[in-house]
Amino acid sequence: MKYMKSQMQQLIKDNKELHTLLKGLKAEYGLEKNNALKALYHSQVADGGKYQLAYQALDHPKK
């Protein structure tokens, strides 16, 4: 599974909890949005994370 900025942005847009986590990362660590997105990906999505299936579903849009 590969990090894709557009998919992370869509996942966060669709999930209020992830949006709150993103804002918290930016505030607590002073991260820019792009770096906070990557940190959130690695902590919540990659390697069997809580949101991995939702992220993977964005690879295959509904027809």
Secondary structure as UniProt FT lines:
FT   HELIX           5..14
FT   HELIX           16..29
FT   HELIX           33..40
FT   HELIX           41..45
FT   TURN            46..48
FT   TURN            50..51
FT   HELIX           52..57
FT   TURN            58..59
//
